[in-house]
Amino acid sequence: MSDPTADTLSPLHDEHVALGAALTSFAGWQMPLRYSSDIAEHTAVRTAAGLFDLSHMGELEITGPQAGAALDTALVGHLSALADGRARYTMIVDEHGAVLDDLVVYRLAPERFVVVANASNVDVVRAALVERLAGFDATLDDASLRTALVAVQGPRAEEIVASVTEASDVDAVRALKYYAAVPATVAGLSALVARTGYTGEDGFELFVDAADAPAVWRALLAAGEPLGLVPAGLSARDSLRLEAGMPLYGNELDRTTTPYDAGLGRVVRLDKTGADGKPLDFVGRAALAARHDSEPARVLVGLQGLGRRAARHGYPVLASSAPDAPHVGTVTSGAPSPTLGHPVAMAYVTPEVSAPGTELAVDVRGRAEPVRVVALPFYRRPR
């Protein structure tokens, strides 16, 4: 069991305490689980906006003339092809193609990238990148503890962020495309404002100096509260990303899975080339190329609960509700869906039962609960 007293405190820890947050130990950090109720925070994000502290995430800056080429070799994506000010979802895998972490990479300038890693994997990602950058004219700086990350997610996110942005920067912030970022002055302080998120809603993530985080947090909270914004914790973040069909490392992704297993083969760029125009032999390429052409042993699917009891991580998926029905998969994430009004889950199942419409069951504490395979995501925001 982890020792909460040994956890790293967010730069916003005092703000969370003042707001009465229930705190929890998460990936070596003390982070807010909830402030009021999970459902209230979830619903606020779907209908207005939620304010999240994501300062536990890791920020690894890669700079130098060969930064892009180094990342092309280190990661599965084609990062040197990114335009300045754009971001890309990608992964870092081992030589067998197994996922070490899923990442978002920002290109801030021709020779400057920021790799955002999951809190639980920062050490692993940093060590792998240091090793893989060897031989390139590129350096790594771990800015994780110097950087705070605050997210505003929901249909009113743009309105809220724009209201505390310097007038000269407002148009650039409003014009941001999805997976793009721009420097801006927010609440009188320097920030990198990105139009990204993990909830299925429109939203922004703001990278700021750790010392500036409380002022930015308070400004966003004050501006957003009249519009329905509430602070939201890890619990709502998890139910929101589940409805949006977004993977969580340790659940849908881990060292037993490849990007193809998770239905994310699109992030693997087997066609990327080096400076010489020849195919680039990035880490894991051979294993992933072989996997690309092979029949999957399992498929990640969505499951709609047809009863009231929710499947949870690790529960067995059964071929039917009949006694002694064979085991055909395992739930990776599951919960009641506040937005849809019924339980939802993601699970790895065998290919023959993976088609949408297939009726299966989940063993929920000894009782077979009926479920139906559905396409992911469960929820798409109105356009």
N, C-alpha and C positions, 0 to 999 in steps of 0.2 A: 504493500500500500504506500502511495506517495505521501510525503510529508508536506502539507500545505505551507508550513512555515519556511520551507526551502524554495517555494515557488518565486519566480520573478514577478514583480508587480508592474502592471501597466502604468504608463505615464498618467493614465486617467483613473487610477485606483481610487483616489480621494473623491473624484466625481461620482463614481459608482457607489461608494459607501454613503455619500451624502444623499443619493437618490434611493437608498434603501435596497440596493440590489442584493439578491442571493448570489453569493460568490461560490465558485467551484474551482478545483484544481484541474487544469486542462493543459496537457503537453508542457508541463513545467511552469505554467503561468497561473496566477489567480485571475480569473475572468468572470464577468457577470453571466450567470445562467439565465436569470430573469429579473425583472424589476417589479412587475405587477402579476400578470398571468400569461402563460404561454399563448393561449388563444387570443387574448387581447393584443399582444404584441404582433403575433402573426397577422391578425386581421388588419391592424393599422398599416402594415407594410403593403398589403394587397389593396387597401382602399385610400390610403393617404401617404404615410411615410414612416419609416423606422430609422433610428440612429444607432449604429453599431460601432463598437470598439473592436478593431481588428489588429491591434498593436502587437499581438502575439505572432503574427505572420513574420516571415523572414524576408529581408531585402538585401540581396547580394549584388553589388555594383561591379560590372565587368567593363573595363576601359582599356583602350589602346588601339593601335592601328589594325590589329588582327582580332579584335574582340568578336566581330561578327563571324569570321571564319572559325574561331575557336568554339563558339557556341554551335555552329553547324556540325562540328565534329562531336561535341559533347552531348547534344540533345537530338531528339528525333525530328524536330522541325527545321525549316529553312529560315533561320533568323537573320542571316545577312541580307535577305530579300525584303525585310521589313523597312518601310519608310520611317523617317524620323517622326516621332510623335504618335506612332501606332504601337499596338500591343498584339500579342498572339498567345493563345492557349497551346501548351506543348507539354512534353513529358521528358523525364530523364530515366533511362532504363539501364540495366546491366548488360553484360555481354550476351546473356541468354534471352534478352528482350523483356525481362520482368521489370515492372514499373517500380522505380525507387521513389518517385514523387510526380505529381502533376503540378504544373507551374504556369504562371503568366509571366511573359517576358515583354518588357517595354524597351523600345529604342528611343532614347531621348536626344541623341545626337549621332553623327556618323560613327564616332568611336566610343559611345557610351550607352550601355544597356543596364537595365535593372531586372534581375531575376527574382520573382516573388515566390517563395516556397512555403509549404505548410509548416506550422510551428513544430510539429512532431518530427519533421524531417530536415530541419535547417542544418544540423550537424552533418547528416548524411550527404545532403546536396552540396554543401560547402566543400567537404572533403573530396567528393567525386569531381567537382569542378576544378579544384586546385590541381588534382592529378591530371585531368584532361586538358587543362590550359597549358601544361608544361610543353615547352617548345614553341609556343605562340608568343607574339609580342602583345601580350594582354595580361592584365592584373586583376585580381579579385579583392574587393574591400567589403567586409561584412558590416553593413550599416544598420543591421536589425535593431540594436539597442538604442541607436541614435534617432531612429525613425518611428513615428507613430502613424497609424493608419486608421482613419475614421470613414465610415461609409454611411451615406444617406440613400436609402432604397425605397422606391414606391412611386406611384403616379404623380406625386407632387414634389418629387426630389429635385427636378430642375428648377422649379420655382423657388424652393427653399435655398438651394446652393447659390443661385443667382442673386438672391436678396442680400447675401452677405459677401458677395464678390465685388472687388473694386470696379467702379463703373467702366474703366478703360478695358477691363478683361471680360466683362459680362457677355459680350457678343461671341467671343471665342469659346467660352464655356458652354453657352447655349448651342453653339454650332457643332460641338463635339459629336463625332460619330461613335457608334459602339466599338469598343476596344481601341480607343484613341485617348490621348492625354495631352494636356497643355499646362505650362506654368501659369499661375495666377495668384493674385493677392486676395486672400480670403480672411475676413475679420481683421484686416490690416496686417496679415502675416503671409509669408511666402509659402506656397503650397504647389504640389503637382496634383492637378485635378484630372482624374481618369473616369471615363464613362464605362465602367465595368461593374460587375457584381455577381452575387451568388444566390439570388433569391427568385429569379425569373421575372423580376420587375425592371423597369428603367431605374437607373441609379448612378451614383457617383462614389468613387473612392478617393479620399484626399490623403496624400502623403505629406506629412509635416514634420518639422523637427520635434523631437520628444518634448522639449521644454515649452513649445508653443501649443501642444495638444489641448490642454485645459481651456485655453481661451477660444480656440476654434470650436471645441465641443460645446461650450456654453453659448457661443454665438449661434451655432446651428440649432441648438435646443430652443433658444429664445425665439428665433425666427420661425421655427417650424411648429412650435406648440399651438399657435392659433390656427394652423392649417391641419392639425390632426396628427402631427409627428409625435412619436413616443420613443424613448430609449428602448432598445430591444437586445435580448441576450442570446446566448448560444443555443438555447432550446428552440426559440423561434427561427433562428438562422437554419437549424437543422430541418425543421418541418417545412420551411419555405423551399430549401434546395431540393428536398425530397419530392415535393409536388412538381418542381421544375425539372425533375429527372436528372439532376446534376450529381456526379459521383463524389464520394467522400473517401479520401485515402484512409485505409484501414477497414473500409467496408466494401465498396465496389472495386477499389484498386489496392493492390498490395504486391508483394514479391512473388505471389503465385499467379499473377495475372499479367497478360500483355495488353497493349492498347486495343488489339483486335478482339480479345475476350470481352472487353467492356463496350464494344461497339464504337470505339473511338479510333479506328484505323485511319480515319481521315487526317489525323494529326501527324501520321508517320509519312515523311517525304522520302520515299525510296528513290525518287528521281532527282534529288538534289546533286549538284556537281561541285567540284572544287575549282580553284583558280585555273587549273589546267584543262577544265572542261570535261574531265573524266568523272564517272560516278564516285561520289564521296563515301568512303568507308567509315561512316560514323559508328560510335559505340552501339552494338546491338543490331547493326544492319543485317548481317547474315542470318541471324536467328529470326528477325522480323520478316525478312524476305521469304524465308521458308514457311513461316506461319501465314503469311499473306495468301499463299496458294494452297493451304491445307484446309481440310474440313474442320470446323471448330468442334471441340469436345464439349463446350458449354456456351450458352448464349445468355447475355444479360437482358432481362425482360421486365416489364412492368406488370404488377399484379393488382387488380381491383378486388378488394374484399367484398364478398357478397353477404357477409354477416356483419356483426357489430364488433367482434373481437379482432384487434389488430395483430398482424404478424410482426415479429421483431427480429433483429439481427441474430442470425444463427439458427433460426427455426427451420426444420426440415420441410421441403416442398414434396407433396405426394401426388401420385398420378391421378388419384380420385379420393373421394371421401369414404370409400369402402374399407372395411377392416383389412389389415395387412396389405394395403395398397403400396406399390413399390416407391421407394425414395427416388425422386427425379431431379432434385436440386436443393439449394439452400438460400434462404432469405439473407440479403446483405443489409438492407435498411427497411424499416417499416414503422408506420404510425397512423393514427387517425388523421384524416385530412380535414382541417378546419374549413378550407375553401370549398371542397367538393362534398363534404358531409358523409364520407364513407372511408373505411381504411384503405390505405395504399401501401405498396411495398415494391422494392426491387429485389430481384433474385437471379442467381445463375441457375439455369435449368438445361437439361439435355436438348439437343436441337429438335428432336421429334415432337417435343411438346411446347415449342417456342412460338408457334404461330398465334397471332392475335385471335381471340375468340376461344382458344382452348380452355376448357374448364379443368381446374386442378384443385388441390386442397393444401392447406398448411397445417402442420401439427402445432397447435397453440396450446401448450401445456397439457398435452395428452388428448386433446379434442381436435378432430379434423374439421377445420373451418374452410368452407368453399371460397375459391378465388377464381378470377378469370384473367387470362393473359391479355394485356392491352398494350398499345403502342406508347412509347415514351415521347415526350413528357406527359405527365398527367394533366398539367395546367400550362396554358399559354396566355400571356397577358393580352388584353384587348389592344388592338392597334389603332 
